[in-house]
Amino acid sequence: MSLQKTIIVPLSCVSTVTWFFILFMVQAMQPTHLLAQFEKPSTLKAQSFLEPEILKGEHYTVDDTVHNDGLLNHYTVKSSFGEVKVISTSSLQILIGEIKAIAEMKKINTDDTAIASLKQSGKNTVEGVKTLVNDPKGTFENAAAGVGSLFNRASGTVGKREITGAEDSKVEQLIGFSKSKGQVANKFGVNMYSRNQVLQAELERLGWADYLGGLSVGMATSVVPGVGGVLLATSGTARLLNEAINTTPASELWLQNKNKLLGMGMNEDSIELFLNNAAFSPALQTVMVAALDSMKGVDNRELYIKVALQAGDPLMAKIITESAVLTAGYYKHVAPLKHFKPLGRLVRSETKDGSIVIILPSDHLIWSEKTADLASFLEEKANVSKGTRVEIWVSGDFSSMAQTKLEEMGWELHTKVQNQLLSAQ
């Protein structure tokens, strides 16, 4: 199977990048002054900012030519499993971890004939489960008390919860295959809801082998590069969260996330729209909810859910989730936050002392017209409240012009903030 055909970023992601630029548009606001000179998207050299161990490994090489769209970097990776294009440095690091895991998985032989036979057998023996899905009420009423109790959680979501493209079918989840697949994912330190289809093929192969009769596989040598497609620190907490996501049924995650969001006082209709947005995998949803839940006492956390409803594809969902995760890191490690407010289609945070905080999972921010619009709007907001400090925290860095312009406005700039914000999470 060609990796290029399966996990290459779809053309729809071009619209995602356009959408991310639109996030900087401040609706109904015109800047009081426009600068005559703006930067345009450019080409960068990977070797000038990526570590050598990221640039090249046993099974991959990152192309040195990197296209920056003004916010995010676009990478080309040549691997043993095909050529891949990914958007954002965090996506690149996650991909590298997955490539290493795929290579380790392929070393394990399985009886593919037996697995194919098992799949067919499973199709023939789960008619009762299909009936459960198609007619849940009647099936539950007729089920024996003991057996019926096993499906209490499933009955709470059948007919309400939508299956996303990142997870197994309802039948596979209910017959227990997904549990085997999640256990294999844990052994190799990857997320079972990854949209990397070559990785999914290996998880399926080893998962069915484990489901057939148990499979003894060793731990891969790669570390956990992220949870749910979101770059996090490789701390014990991140690993435990990844393992919990892999081993908890998607329907259970759906209910847990719904109950947590209800506990935060959010609108039930907005919650269900968010949880049924196919752009978010169960893993991304769980990471998002965990980040919001950790920010106790911050007003208007529901704003993140409203922003998430606008996500039309997985890249948009990932960017929004990363923003929430980084914001939770700021809340925990830097300063308490008071509330969230809209900034066009972005979220801005405000601290208890009135500071305005913008946190972006961007790779390389240039001085574009959109950036100038954003800066002008925030400058005006800061001037309304004399002495208000404006902070901007980014995952990557700024161009020289962007840094100069923002510092001239008195902004406090923070670059490469992931270690600082996520080191203990």
C-alpha positions in Angstrom: 0.0 0.0 0.0 1.4 3.4 -0.9 1.6 5.9 1.9 1.3 8.7 -0.6 -2.2 7.5 -1.6 -3.4 7.1 1.9 -2.2 9.8 4.2 -1.2 12.6 1.9 -3.0 15.8 2.9 -6.1 16.2 0.8 -6.7 19.3 -1.4 -9.4 20.3 1.1 -6.6 21.3 3.5 -5.8 24.2 1.1 -9.1 25.6 2.2 -8.2 24.9 5.8 -5.1 27.1 5.5 -7.2 29.8 3.9 -9.6 29.3 6.8 -6.8 29.7 9.3 -5.9 33.0 7.6 -9.5 34.1 7.8 -9.3 33.5 11.6 -7.2 36.7 11.7 -9.9 38.8 10.0 -11.6 41.0 12.5 -15.1 41.3 11.3 -16.7 44.7 11.2 -13.4 46.3 12.1 -11.2 48.3 9.9 -7.6 49.2 11.0 -7.0 52.8 11.6 -3.8 52.7 9.5 -2.5 50.3 6.9 1.2 49.7 6.4 2.5 50.0 2.9 4.6 46.9 3.1 3.6 43.3 3.9 5.4 40.0 3.6 4.3 37.2 1.4 4.5 33.5 2.0 8.0 32.1 1.3 10.1 29.0 1.1 12.3 28.0 4.1 15.1 25.5 4.5 14.3 22.6 6.9 17.9 22.2 8.0 18.0 25.7 9.3 15.4 25.1 12.0 14.8 21.3 12.4 16.9 19.1 14.6 19.1 16.5 12.6 17.2 13.6 14.2 14.0 15.0 12.8 15.4 15.7 9.3 16.3 12.1 8.6 15.8 8.7 10.0 16.2 5.1 9.0 12.9 5.0 7.1 12.4 8.6 6.1 13.9 11.9 4.9 12.3 15.3 5.2 12.7 17.4 2.0 14.8 20.5 2.7 12.4 22.8 0.8 9.6 23.9 3.2 6.7 26.1 2.0 5.4 28.5 4.6 1.9 30.0 4.1 2.4 32.8 6.6 1.5 30.6 9.6 2.1 26.9 9.0 4.9 25.0 7.3 4.2 22.5 4.5 6.5 19.5 4.5 7.3 16.7 2.1 8.5 13.5 3.6 10.0 10.7 1.5 9.6 7.4 3.4 10.0 3.7 2.9 6.2 3.6 2.6 5.8 6.4 0.0 6.0 10.2 -0.2 3.8 12.2 2.2 2.9 15.8 2.4 1.9 17.2 5.8 1.0 20.6 7.1 2.5 21.9 10.4 5.6 21.0 12.3 3.6 19.1 15.0 2.0 17.0 12.2 5.5 16.2 10.9 6.7 15.1 14.3 3.6 12.9 14.8 4.1 11.4 11.3 7.7 10.5 12.1 6.7 8.7 15.2 4.1 6.8 13.1 6.6 5.9 10.4 8.8 4.4 13.1 5.9 2.4 14.5 4.9 1.1 11.0 8.4 -0.1 10.4 8.3 -2.1 13.7 4.8 -3.4 13.0 5.9 -4.8 9.6 8.5 -6.9 11.3 5.7 -9.0 12.9 4.4 -11.9 10.7 0.7 -12.8 10.9 -1.4 -15.5 9.2 -3.3 -13.2 6.8 -5.4 -16.1 5.6 -6.6 -16.9 9.1 -7.3 -13.2 9.7 -9.3 -13.0 6.5 -11.2 -16.1 7.6 -11.9 -14.5 11.0 -13.2 -11.3 9.4 -15.7 -13.4 7.4 -16.6 -15.4 10.4 -17.2 -12.2 12.4 -19.5 -10.9 9.7 -21.5 -14.2 9.9 -21.8 -14.2 13.7 -22.7 -10.6 14.5 -26.2 -10.5 13.0 -27.5 -10.0 16.6 -25.2 -7.1 17.0 -26.4 -5.6 13.8 -30.0 -6.0 15.0 -28.9 -4.2 18.2 -27.6 -1.3 16.1 -30.7 -1.2 13.8 -33.3 -1.7 16.5 -31.7 -0.9 19.8 -34.9 -0.5 21.8 -36.4 -3.8 20.9 -33.1 -5.7 21.4 -32.5 -4.2 24.8 -36.0 -5.0 25.9 -35.6 -8.7 24.9 -32.1 -9.1 26.2 -31.4 -11.2 29.3 -30.8 -9.0 32.3 -27.1 -10.0 32.6 -26.3 -9.5 29.0 -28.3 -6.4 28.7 -26.3 -4.7 31.5 -23.2 -5.1 29.4 -24.7 -2.7 26.8 -25.9 0.0 29.1 -23.4 2.5 27.8 -23.9 1.5 24.1 -27.7 2.1 24.5 -27.1 5.6 25.5 -25.4 6.5 22.3 -26.9 4.3 19.5 -29.1 6.6 17.3 -27.5 9.8 18.8 -23.8 9.5 18.3 -22.3 9.7 14.8 -19.4 7.4 13.8 -16.4 9.5 12.6 -14.1 8.5 9.8 -11.3 7.9 12.3 -12.8 5.0 14.1 -14.0 1.4 13.5 -17.5 0.5 12.5 -20.1 0.0 15.2 -20.0 -3.8 14.6 -16.2 -3.9 15.1 -16.5 -1.9 18.3 -19.3 -4.0 19.7 -17.7 -7.4 19.0 -14.5 -6.4 20.8 -12.1 -6.0 17.8 -11.6 -2.4 18.6 -10.3 -3.3 22.1 -7.6 -5.6 20.5 -6.7 -2.8 18.1 -6.4 -0.3 20.9 -4.1 -2.6 22.9 -1.9 -3.0 19.9 -1.8 0.8 19.4 -0.7 1.2 23.1 2.1 -1.3 22.6 3.5 0.7 19.7 2.9 4.1 21.3 0.5 5.4 18.6 -3.1 6.6 18.6 -5.6 4.2 17.3 -7.7 7.1 15.8 -4.8 8.3 13.6 -5.9 9.1 10.0 -2.7 7.7 8.7 -4.2 4.8 6.6 -0.9 2.8 6.3 -0.7 2.9 10.1 -4.4 1.9 10.3 -3.7 -1.1 8.0 -1.0 -2.3 10.3 -3.2 -1.8 13.4 -6.0 -3.7 11.6 -3.7 -6.6 10.7 -2.2 -7.0 14.2 -5.5 -6.2 15.9 -7.3 -9.0 14.0 -4.4 -11.4 14.8 -4.7 -10.5 18.5 -8.5 -10.9 18.3 -8.0 -14.3 16.7 -6.0 -15.8 19.5 -3.7 -13.3 21.2 -0.6 -11.7 19.8 2.6 -11.1 21.7 4.3 -8.0 20.4 7.1 -6.0 21.8 7.1 -2.3 22.5 8.4 -0.1 19.6 11.4 2.0 20.3 9.8 5.3 19.3 8.3 7.6 21.9 4.7 8.8 22.0 4.9 12.0 19.9 1.3 13.1 20.5 -2.1 12.3 21.8 -5.0 12.2 19.4 -3.0 14.0 16.7 -2.1 16.8 19.0 1.6 17.4 19.9 2.0 17.1 23.6 5.0 16.6 25.9 6.1 12.9 26.1 5.4 13.0 29.8 3.7 10.3 31.9 0.5 12.2 31.9 0.4 12.4 28.1 1.1 8.7 27.8 -1.6 7.7 30.2 -4.1 9.9 28.3 -3.1 8.2 25.1 -3.5 4.7 26.7 -6.9 5.7 28.1 -8.2 6.9 24.7 -6.9 3.7 23.0 -8.6 1.4 25.5 -11.9 3.2 26.2 -14.7 2.4 23.7 -15.5 5.4 21.5 -19.1 5.4 22.7 -17.9 5.6 26.3 -15.6 8.5 25.4 -18.5 10.2 23.8 -20.6 10.0 27.0 -17.7 10.9 29.2 -17.0 14.0 27.1 -20.7 15.0 27.0 -21.0 14.7 30.8 -17.9 16.7 31.4 -19.1 19.5 29.1 -22.5 19.5 30.7 -20.8 19.8 34.0 -19.1 23.0 32.8 -22.6 24.4 32.2 -22.5 24.3 28.4 -25.5 24.1 26.1 -26.5 20.5 25.4 -27.3 21.1 21.7 -23.9 22.7 21.1 -22.2 19.8 22.9 -23.8 17.2 20.7 -23.1 19.2 17.6 -19.4 19.3 18.6 -19.3 15.6 19.6 -20.9 14.6 16.2 -18.6 16.8 14.1 -16.8 14.2 12.0 -13.7 16.4 11.7 -12.9 15.6 15.3 -11.9 12.0 16.1 -12.9 10.6 19.5 -9.3 11.2 20.5 -9.3 14.9 19.5 -12.6 15.4 21.2 -11.3 13.8 24.4 -8.1 16.0 24.4 -10.1 19.1 23.8 -12.5 18.3 26.6 -9.7 17.5 29.0 -8.0 20.8 28.2 -11.2 22.8 28.8 -12.0 20.8 32.0 -8.6 21.6 33.4 -9.2 25.4 33.2 -11.5 25.6 36.2 -13.2 28.9 36.8 -12.5 30.5 33.4 -15.5 32.2 32.0 -16.9 31.3 28.6 -15.1 28.1 28.0 -18.0 27.2 25.6 -16.5 29.6 23.1 -13.9 27.0 22.2 -16.8 24.5 21.4 -18.5 27.2 19.2 -15.2 27.7 17.4 -14.8 23.9 17.0 -18.2 23.7 15.3 -16.7 25.6 12.4 -14.0 22.9 11.8 -14.7 21.3 8.4 -11.8 18.9 8.2 -9.3 17.1 10.4 -6.5 19.8 10.1 -8.9 22.5 11.2 -9.9 20.3 14.2 -6.3 19.6 15.1 -5.4 23.4 15.0 -8.3 24.3 17.2 -7.5 21.5 19.7 -3.9 22.4 19.9 -4.9 26.0 20.7 -7.0 24.7 23.6 -4.2 22.5 24.8 -1.6 25.3 24.7 -4.0 27.7 26.4 -4.6 25.1 29.2 -0.8 25.0 29.6 -0.7 28.8 29.9 -3.4 28.6 32.6 -1.5 26.0 34.5 2.1 27.2 34.2 2.0 30.9 33.5 -1.0 32.8 34.9 -4.6 32.2 35.8 -7.1 33.2 33.1 -10.3 35.1 33.7 -12.3 34.6 30.6 -12.3 33.9 26.8 -13.5 36.4 24.2 -13.9 36.1 20.4 -11.3 37.6 18.1 -12.9 37.3 14.7 -13.0 33.5 14.5 -10.2 33.0 17.0 -10.3 32.9 20.8 -8.4 35.4 22.8 -7.7 35.0 26.5 -7.7 37.6 29.2 -5.9 37.2 32.5 -7.2 38.4 35.9 -4.9 41.5 35.7 -6.5 42.4 32.3 -3.7 41.3 30.0 -4.7 40.1 26.5 -3.2 36.8 25.6 -3.1 35.3 22.1 -1.9 31.7 21.8 -1.3 30.2 18.3 -0.1 26.8 17.2 1.7 28.4 14.3 5.1 27.5 12.8 6.4 30.8 11.3 4.3 33.9 11.6 5.0 36.6 9.0 3.9 40.3 8.8 1.0 39.9 6.4 -2.0 42.1 6.0 -4.0 39.7 8.1 -1.4 39.9 10.9 -1.5 43.7 10.7 -5.3 43.7 11.0 -5.1 41.5 14.1 -2.4 43.7 15.6 -4.4 46.9 14.9 -7.5 45.5 16.5 -5.7 44.3 19.6 -3.8 47.6 19.8 -7.1 49.5 19.9 -8.4 47.1 22.6 -5.3 47.7 24.7 -5.5 51.5 24.3 -9.1 51.5 25.5 -7.8 50.1 28.8 -4.6 52.1 29.4 -1.7 50.0 30.5 -3.1 46.7 29.1 -0.4 44.3 28.1 -0.7 42.2 25.0 1.1 38.8 24.8 1.4 36.5 21.9 2.6 32.9 22.4 3.4 30.8 19.3 4.6 27.2 18.8 7.3 28.3 16.3 8.7 31.8 15.7 8.2 35.1 13.9 9.7 36.6 10.8 12.1 39.4 11.5 9.6 42.0 10.2 6.8 40.6 12.2 8.9 40.6 15.3 10.0 44.1 14.8 6.5 45.5 14.1 4.9 43.7 17.1 7.7 44.8 19.5 7.4 48.4 18.3 3.7 48.2 19.3 4.9 47.0 22.8 3.7 43.4 22.4 5.4 40.7 24.6 6.4 37.9 22.2 7.0 34.3 23.2 8.4 31.7 20.8 8.8 27.9 20.8 6.5 27.8 23.8 5.5 24.1 23.8 8.2 23.0 26.3 7.3 25.8 28.7 3.5 25.3 28.4 3.3 21.5 28.2 6.4 20.2 30.0 4.5 19.0 33.1 1.2 18.0 31.4 
